[in-house]
Amino acid sequence: MGTKNKGEGSSFVKQAGILAAAGIICRIIGLLYRSPLTGIIGETGNGYYAPAYRYYQMILLISSYSIPSAVSKVISQRLATHQYKNAQRIFHCSIIYVVVVGGIASLFAFFGADFLIPGRAAMVLRTLAPTIFFSGLLGVLRGYFQANRSMVQTSVSQILEQILNAAVSMLAAWGLMQIFAGEDELTCAAWGAVGSAVGTGVGVLIALAFMLMIYHMNRKIIRRRIERDRSRDLLETGEIFKIILFMVTPVLLSTFAYNASALINQTLYLNLMQSVHNASYDDITIINGIYDTEAVGLSNIPIAIASAMASAILPSIAGSFETKKKKDVRHKISVAIKTIMFIAIPSAVGMTVLSRPIVWLLYNTNTDSIRLGGRLLAALGASIVFYSLSTLSNSILQAVGKASKPVTNAVIALAVQTVVAAALLIFTDLGIYSLPIAVTVYSFMMCLLNGIAVKKATGYHQEIEKTFVLPLVSSAIMGLVVAGVYYGLTLTVLKGYLGNAIALLLSVAIGGLTYFAAALKLGVMSKKELLGIPGGSMIVKFAVKLHLLKN
């Protein structure tokens, strides 16, 4: 476990690379198991699971979801000035905080489930309730190691959590549906959704056990570091809790507002489609399940990279800001945004062009579901870029002591998107397609407002051409090539599910190389910048051999 930076200018990018790799692996595992899980519990089971999981997320957000970022920032500030005793005291108080708050939230979710979501989905939420408590403890440990610039532990725990989640979810869902096979179809599907919720809890418990083991293994290092600390200005317990609350509250509120858009959109869709358009509750629940599981789930994959960058950059920028290194702060912001856009823009274009083939590969359901899921994923394409950038800018503002700004910005964006969603659902026949439009409006507003706030707080001026324009041009070239390869193969040689899989994989591989070549030729990233990212030396060697870069 280390606290010092080797080559600080690019270290956080490499740290982000570790978290991003873990995030992508977790997303892939999530996608791979969702398809067979859907096959077990059906679209109806997904319809019960989706609203329960949404409420679970909201309660988790309110109670302890923001704690990793808060702990990471507060502790990293103390580590930057070598206050190891205070850092450890903050860690201990953070545990007390999540035990109390997480415990209350778990009890609320359990006993308030019927009030929040009446019907069969309520028992899914009750099953998820204990996970809220354990997630808080897990969050504190992850935040602690992130503050110490040790991302491997967090990454391994995330992968471990997702693997156990996938395996136990499918096994428990199948087992419970076998037990209740004699019940009606809806009840059986509901118990399948409960099985999926059990998997979520087991994954968190195993990840928590792993992080506790890692912490125990580092106890001697931590103790020696504390013993070397001769500082006498120790924080009082009451003062520490004030610091935690001061940091947690704005992060919590911004994260809550940030994620409330999905819950509001879901509520508006389910209620207005029934009251205004006389739609069947069961039908719209299934459609909402397709949107939430297939479209939103897939669009979150590239956004996970931005989340990783945000987690990695927060302690790094907070440390630089605490030590008054403003030029270093602006440099890190520039590197982070450029790296994120280099990945997010082609991801958005690729998912838009190949939306239907991707949904078909991962969710091999009926033709109508595939078609709907593909269209909804394509409609979310632009939001991938906006969400990636706004996620990153949220962390930047938190790191420089402007944690309240994302709250204000999120409330404004939330109000605008709610009006847009309601208007579209009431006055048009767009139905479920109203939600991607509202989401795009929300994420764009957050980008715009956060960007203004970052500029005011840090003096950072955004470079446009290499950060946005040239990656977009490179992505457009890639999109044309990808579409040509995929549809050329599927219309002539390759047919059926297997043909789709082969054509998709080939087009993605060729598209990736095309984007890489176009971006380097257009000068999106320099040799020096490439060397600063994970695996950069290998990328540079490859590019030189292809004459895309000069040696």
Secondary structure as GFF3:
##gff-version 3
##sequence-region A 1 551
A	DSSP	alpha_helix	8	60	.	.	.	ID=ss1
A	DSSP	pi_helix	61	65	.	.	.	ID=ss2
A	DSSP	alpha_helix	67	80	.	.	.	ID=ss3
A	DSSP	alpha_helix	84	111	.	.	.	ID=ss4
A	DSSP	alpha_helix	113	116	.	.	.	ID=ss5
A	DSSP	alpha_helix	121	147	.	.	.	ID=ss6
A	DSSP	alpha_helix	151	179	.	.	.	ID=ss7
A	DSSP	alpha_helix	185	217	.	.	.	ID=ss8
A	DSSP	alpha_helix	219	228	.	.	.	ID=ss9
A	DSSP	alpha_helix	237	275	.	.	.	ID=ss10
A	DSSP	alpha_helix	281	290	.	.	.	ID=ss11
A	DSSP	pi_helix	291	296	.	.	.	ID=ss12
A	DSSP	alpha_helix	297	322	.	.	.	ID=ss13
A	DSSP	alpha_helix	326	353	.	.	.	ID=ss14
A	DSSP	alpha_helix	355	362	.	.	.	ID=ss15
A	DSSP	alpha_helix	367	379	.	.	.	ID=ss16
A	DSSP	alpha_helix	381	399	.	.	.	ID=ss17
A	DSSP	alpha_helix	404	427	.	.	.	ID=ss18
A	DSSP	three_ten_helix	431	433	.	.	.	ID=ss19
A	DSSP	alpha_helix	434	458	.	.	.	ID=ss20
A	DSSP	pi_helix	465	469	.	.	.	ID=ss21
A	DSSP	alpha_helix	470	492	.	.	.	ID=ss22
A	DSSP	alpha_helix	496	521	.	.	.	ID=ss23
A	DSSP	alpha_helix	527	531	.	.	.	ID=ss24
A	DSSP	alpha_helix	536	545	.	.	.	ID=ss25
###
